[in-house]
Amino acid sequence: MHTTRIILSLVFFFLAASSSAVAQYGYLSFDEPGVRKEVNLGFGVMNTNTDIGGNLGGRGQVVGANNFRNSKLSFSLGFTYTINRLFALHGEVLYGRIEAYDSLLKGASQGDAVGRYERNLNFGSNIFEIAVSGEIHPISLLNSERQWRFSPYVFAGVGLLKFKPQALYGTEWIDLPELRLEGQGFAEYPDRQPYKTTIPFAPFGGGVRYDVSPRFVIRLEVNRRFLGKDYLDDVHEGDWVDPTLFAKYLEPDKAALATVLYNRSPGINPPRNTRPRGNTRNNDAYWGVVMKIGFNLEANSGVDNGFRRGKGIKCPYW
C-alpha cells in the first residue's frame, strides 16, 4: 500500500501543477507539421499474474486477479519521437521488481486461488527491460485545427526482458533456475529443458498525455507485458518432480536446497502433492502503472517546432 500512496501522491501533485499552468501558457494553434523529441523519466508500480499468488477471487490472468499488496516500485528512462502529435515512436529501459506469495491466500474458495495457500510457494524477481513501441493519439484525428492538452493514446511494441526468479527461504532469496525444481534437463523428464532468463516480450497498453507547457509533459500509463512463456515464477508443470532425482543431477548443496524448495507445503500443513504445482495452459504476464515526466527538447521561447503559441485560453486544448 505504501507504493500505491506514492503513485497517487505524484498524480495529484502534477495535476495541481498543470492546472496553474493553463492560465500561464494559453494554447498552441496548428501552424505546420511538427515533431517533438521528448525525454521521459518514469516512476511506477509493478504487479504480476503467474501461477503463484493472486487474490482470493481466483480470476486467472486478468488485472483484477492481482494482489495489490505485492506491488513494487519501477523506474524507467525513455525517449519519444512524436510526429504531428498523432504518431510516436518510443524507446525505453526499465528496472523494477515483481513478487507473489501463496501465503496471502488463506481461506481462498474460488477459481485458481483454491489450494494455493496450502501449496505455499512464493517468488520474486528483479526486472530489466529494453523495449521499442509505437503510439497513436486518436484525439488528434478529430480536430486538426486545435491540439489538445489532454491526449489519450494506445501503444504496442516489442522488447527484451531479463529476469531471474528467486524463492524467499527464511530471510534469504535463493536463485531458482539452477535448482531445476521441475526436473529440467533430467533424463527422466526428456520434454523439460532449462529455460532462458532473457526472453522477448510484447508491451501493450494505453495512457493519457498532458502538456503542462510547451516544454513539459506528464503521462499516466497502464501497460501489460505479454511474455509467451511460463517460467517467470519458475512454475509451469502440473505434476511434482521426484525429489530423489535432485541428488542425482545436482551438487550436494544445491540438491539439499532443491529438496526443500520444490514443495514448500510442509511449512503450512502435511505435504500437499495432490494439488497441481502449476498450470501449463496460462503463460505468465505482469503489469505496470507509471507516471512519466517528459521534457520536450524541441520547445523554445514561444514556438513548439511547428506549433505557434496563441494568446487565448482554450481549455481543454492548446
FENWOUR-V884448 format. One record per residue. N is the residue number from 1. PSI is psi in radians with two decimals (none if undefined). D_FIRST is the distance of its C-alpha to the first C-alpha in Angstrom with 1 decimal. Layout:
BEGIN
((N	PSI	D_FIRST) (N	PSI	D_FIRST))
END
This chain:
BEGIN
((1	-0.51	0.0) (2	-0.76	3.8) (3	-0.62	5.5) (4	-0.71	5.1) (5	-0.65	6.3) (6	-0.83	8.8) (7	-0.77	10.2) (8	-0.67	10.6) (9	-0.71	12.3) (10	-0.73	14.5) (11	-0.88	15.5) (12	-0.66	16.7) (13	-0.83	18.4) (14	-0.54	20.4) (15	-0.68	21.3) (16	-0.73	22.7) (17	-0.68	24.6) (18	-0.55	26.0) (19	-0.72	27.4) (20	-0.38	29.5) (21	-0.34	30.8) (22	-0.89	32.3) (23	-0.54	35.2) (24	-0.66	35.8) (25	-0.15	36.2) (26	-2.31	37.8) (27	2.85	38.1) (28	2.28	39.4) (29	2.56	42.3) (30	2.22	43.1) (31	-0.99	46.0) (32	2.80	46.3) (33	2.36	44.2) (34	2.89	41.7) (35	2.73	39.2) (36	2.31	36.0) (37	1.94	34.8) (38	2.24	31.2) (39	2.28	29.1) (40	2.42	25.3) (41	2.17	22.5) (42	2.50	19.1) (43	2.29	15.5) (44	-2.95	12.9) (45	2.65	10.5) (46	2.64	12.3) (47	3.02	12.3) (48	2.62	15.5) (49	1.89	18.1) (50	-2.94	20.5) (51	-0.18	22.5) (52	2.49	19.8) (53	-2.38	16.8) (54	-2.83	15.7) (55	3.12	14.9) (56	-0.34	17.3) (57	-0.38	19.0) (58	0.86	20.6) (59	0.45	21.3) (60	-2.29	22.3) (61	0.20	21.4) (62	2.85	20.1) (63	-0.64	16.8) (64	-0.19	16.1) (65	-0.10	16.5) (66	2.55	13.3) (67	1.86	10.8) (68	-0.17	7.5) (69	-0.29	6.2) (70	0.01	8.7) (71	2.37	7.7) (72	2.76	9.6) (73	2.66	11.2) (74	2.74	14.7) (75	2.45	17.7) (76	2.75	20.8) (77	2.22	24.3) (78	3.01	26.6) (79	2.28	29.8) (80	2.25	30.8) (81	1.92	34.4) (82	2.36	34.8) (83	2.12	38.2) (84	0.43	39.1) (85	0.32	35.4) (86	-0.86	35.8) (87	2.58	35.4) (88	2.61	33.4) (89	2.24	33.2) (90	2.27	30.0) (91	2.50	29.6) (92	2.54	26.5) (93	2.52	25.2) (94	2.49	21.6) (95	2.32	19.9) (96	-2.88	16.5) (97	2.56	15.3) (98	2.59	14.6) (99	2.71	14.1) (100	2.60	14.7) (101	2.17	15.7) (102	-0.46	18.2) (103	-0.21	17.4) (104	-0.01	14.5) (105	0.54	17.2) (106	2.27	19.3) (107	0.10	21.5) (108	2.38	21.1) (109	0.26	24.3) (110	2.49	24.1) (111	-2.44	24.9) (112	-0.30	23.9) (113	-0.34	21.4) (114	2.21	24.5) (115	-0.14	25.3) (116	-0.65	22.5) (117	-0.78	21.3) (118	-0.56	24.9) (119	-0.70	25.2) (120	0.60	22.4) (121	2.79	22.0) (122	2.84	19.2) (123	2.80	19.1) (124	2.66	17.6) (125	2.36	19.3) (126	2.58	19.4) (127	2.25	20.3) (128	2.19	23.1) (129	2.62	24.5) (130	2.23	27.4) (131	2.73	28.1) (132	2.32	30.4) (133	2.78	29.9) (134	2.43	31.8) (135	2.62	30.6) (136	2.34	32.4) (137	1.55	31.9) (138	-0.42	33.8) (139	-0.44	33.9) (140	-0.28	36.3) (141	-0.35	38.8) (142	-0.52	39.0) (143	1.83	40.5) (144	-0.12	42.2) (145	-0.36	43.3) (146	2.53	39.9) (147	2.12	36.9) (148	2.40	33.6) (149	-0.85	30.9) (150	2.25	28.4) (151	1.74	29.0) (152	2.63	27.0) (153	2.82	27.7) (154	2.75	27.4) (155	2.77	27.8) (156	2.70	28.8) (157	-2.81	30.0) (158	2.71	30.5) (159	-3.14	29.1) (160	2.28	29.1) (161	2.35	26.3) (162	2.19	26.3) (163	2.91	24.2) (164	1.83	24.8) (165	2.47	23.1) (166	2.78	22.6) (167	2.44	22.1) (168	1.97	20.5) (169	1.81	23.6) (170	-2.00	23.2) (171	0.17	21.5) (172	2.42	23.1) (173	2.14	22.2) (174	2.23	25.4) (175	2.33	26.7) (176	-0.57	27.6) (177	-0.70	30.0) (178	-0.23	32.9) (179	-0.28	32.7) (180	1.00	33.6) (181	-0.27	32.0) (182	0.36	33.4) (183	0.40	36.9) (184	2.20	36.8) (185	-0.01	40.2) (186	2.42	41.7) (187	-0.49	45.2) (188	-0.28	44.4) (189	1.25	41.8) (190	-0.36	43.6) (191	0.05	41.3) (192	2.01	38.2) (193	2.65	38.0) (194	2.43	35.6) (195	2.72	32.9) (196	2.55	32.3) (197	0.13	29.1) (198	1.99	30.0) (199	2.74	30.2) (200	2.74	30.5) (201	2.94	27.9) (202	1.91	27.8) (203	2.51	25.0) (204	2.46	25.0) (205	-2.79	23.1) (206	2.98	23.3) (207	-2.95	22.2) (208	2.35	23.7) (209	2.41	25.5) (210	2.13	26.2) (211	1.80	29.1) (212	-0.68	28.4) (213	3.07	31.9) (214	-0.37	34.5) (215	-0.60	32.9) (216	2.44	29.1) (217	2.50	26.9) (218	2.62	23.2) (219	2.49	21.8) (220	2.14	18.8) (221	2.43	19.0) (222	2.32	17.9) (223	2.75	19.6) (224	2.49	20.4) (225	2.10	22.4) (226	2.20	25.3) (227	-0.59	26.6) (228	0.16	29.6) (229	2.90	29.0) (230	0.53	27.4) (231	0.35	26.9) (232	-0.61	23.5) (233	0.15	22.4) (234	0.30	26.0) (235	2.28	26.5) (236	-0.97	29.1) (237	2.62	32.1) (238	-0.47	32.4) (239	3.03	34.7) (240	2.33	34.4) (241	2.67	36.5) (242	1.97	39.3) (243	-0.29	37.9) (244	-0.28	41.4) (245	-0.32	41.5) (246	-0.73	39.0) (247	-0.44	41.7) (248	-0.60	44.1) (249	-0.29	42.2) (250	2.76	39.9) (251	2.69	40.6) (252	-0.75	40.5) (253	-0.67	37.2) (254	-0.64	35.4) (255	-0.67	37.1) (256	-0.74	35.8) (257	-0.76	32.2) (258	-0.67	32.6) (259	-0.58	34.2) (260	-0.73	31.1) (261	-0.36	28.4) (262	-0.53	30.0) (263	1.85	29.4) (264	0.23	26.8) (265	-0.47	27.4) (266	-0.34	29.6) (267	-0.28	26.6) (268	-0.78	25.7) (269	-3.14	29.2) (270	2.65	32.6) (271	2.33	32.5) (272	1.24	31.4) (273	-0.01	33.2) (274	-0.41	34.0) (275	2.39	30.7) (276	2.46	30.7) (277	-0.83	28.9) (278	-2.95	27.9) (279	1.90	28.8) (280	-0.16	31.2) (281	-0.41	31.0) (282	2.20	27.6) (283	2.71	26.8) (284	2.74	23.4) (285	2.83	21.3) (286	2.80	18.0) (287	2.84	16.2) (288	2.56	14.9) (289	2.18	13.9) (290	2.38	15.6) (291	2.16	16.7) (292	2.39	20.2) (293	2.12	22.6) (294	2.57	26.2) (295	2.03	29.5) (296	1.94	32.6) (297	-0.30	35.4) (298	-0.19	38.1) (299	2.52	37.6) (300	-2.93	40.3) (301	1.75	41.8) (302	-0.17	42.1) (303	2.36	42.2) (304	0.93	39.5) (305	1.15	41.8) (306	-0.14	43.5) (307	2.07	41.7) (308	2.66	43.4) (309	2.32	41.9) (310	3.10	43.1) (311	-0.41	43.6) (312	2.96	42.2) (313	2.02	38.7) (314	0.86	38.1) (315	2.51	34.5) (316	0.20	32.8) (317	3.02	34.8) (318	none	36.3))
END
